[in-house]
Amino acid sequence: MKIAVVPGSFDPITKGHLDIIKRTAKIFDKVIVAVLTNSSKSPTFTKEERVEFIRSCTEGIDNVEVDSFSGLLADYTKNVGACAIVKGLRAMSDFEYEFQMALTNKKINRDVETMFLTTSYKYLYLSSSIVKEITRNGGDISEFVPEIIHDKIVEKFK
């Protein structure tokens, strides 16, 4: 069974993230969306909220499961038996950082490959940070996040 991990902070998950997850699910037998606990970030949503958001957004995609982890991604992939890490790329600036991470992960776990999926053109500009900024300022985020979690995100900022 070919297992891929789609890692991220998903604070919150966006339509761009969901696009990458769905496309990955068409390629691999099993996809684990892994919410990372990043000690250098202060997330707006708790790990539990982020996991629940992703679960509700991926319900009905049979080969997708959601998990969370802390520590090294390369170690996590080894622990779950994944052969690939899949990352979405929006721009060249993403590539530089992600390429460095891919080489590091390969050094730590030689059995895992990193695959990059280019973001669909309609989500090139989209990020969780943009969603939070728009919401914080009372803007409409309905074009940016899955409908099923829209109200929960807006509620968090009231």
N, C-alpha and C positions, 0 to 999 in steps of 0.2 A: 504494500500500500504506500503510495506516494503522499507524504504529508508536508504541507507548507505552513509556515507561520507568517502571519501578517501582524507585525508589531506596531505599537504606537501608544501615544498618551490618550488620543481620542477624547479631548477635553473641550467640547463634546465631539462625537462622531458627526461628520458632515456627509452630504451627498457625494462628495468627491471620494471620501474614505469608502463609502458603501459601494461605489462604482468599482474601486480596486478590489474589494472583497468579492463581489459578484463575479468579476472577470477571473480572479484567481480560482474561485470555486469551479469554474468551467475547465480548468487545466489540471487540477490536482484531485486526488481521491478524497482527501480530508484537508480542511483548512482550519487552523486554530488562529483566531483573532486574539492576540495577546496584549492585554492592557498592561503597560509597564508602569512601575512605580519608580519615578525618576527623582532622586534626592535633590537634584539641582532645580527642580520646578515646583511651584506651588499651584497645584491644579485647582480650578474653580469647582469642579465636581469631584465627589469622593470616588475612590476606586470602585466601590459597590454601585454607585450611580452610573458610572461609565460602562461597567460590565452589563448592567441591566439595560441601558440604552442600546448597546450593541446587540444584546440578545433579542430585544423586541424588534429591532430593525432587520435582523437576519432570520427571524422566525420564518420557517417555510423553505429555507435553503438547507436541505438535508445534510449536506456534507460540511457544514460550518458549525464550529463550536467556539465558545468564548471562554477565556481563561485570563488570569492575571499573574504577574510575576515581578520579582525584584531581582537584582543582580545582573549577571551578564547574559545577554541574548544568546550568545554562542553556547553557553552552558544549558540554557533553557531548551534550545533546539535539540541538543543532545539528549536531554532528559525525556523529551516527548517523541523522540525518534523521527524528527523532521529532516527532510533532505534539502529543504529550501526555505529561504527567507524571501518574502516578496515585499518590495517597497514601491510606493508610487512616487513618481518624479514630476514636479511641476515645471521646473526651470533648471538651467545650468547650475545655478547656485545650490540647488538641492543635490545635484549630482556630485559636486566636489565633496561635500560632507558624507553623503551616502556611499560613495566609492571608497573613501577612507574607512568607513565603518565595515564595509563588505570585506576589505582586505584584512582588517583586524579580526573580524569574526571567522574568516577562513583560517587565519593563523591559530586561533584558539580551538576551532572545531573544523578539522580538514574535511569532514564528511558533509558539510553544509555548503550549499551554493546560494548566492544572492542573485535574485532576479529583479529587474527593474521594469515596471510597467509605466508607460507614460500616461499621465493623467488625460482624461478626455478633455478636449478643447474647451468645453463649456464649464469646466471646473479649474482651469489653469490658475486663476487668481484666488481660489478659495482656500481658506485655512480656518482652523478652530479659533485662532486669535481674531480674525476678522469677524467671525460669527459672534464672539463674545463682545467685541467692541460695538458692533451694530446693536446688539441686544441691550447692552449697558446704556446706550444712548436712545433707546426707545424705537429703534428702526425695525423694519419688517425682515425677518430671517426665513420666511417661508420658502424662498427659492433656494436656500442653502442647506437646510437640514431636513431629514425625513419627517414627514407629517406626524408620524406616530410619537415622536419625542418633542415636537415643536413647543407645545404648551409647557412641558416640564422645564425646558430651557428658559423660556420667558419667565416662568414663575420664580426661578432661582434668582433672577435679577430684580425682582420687585422688592 
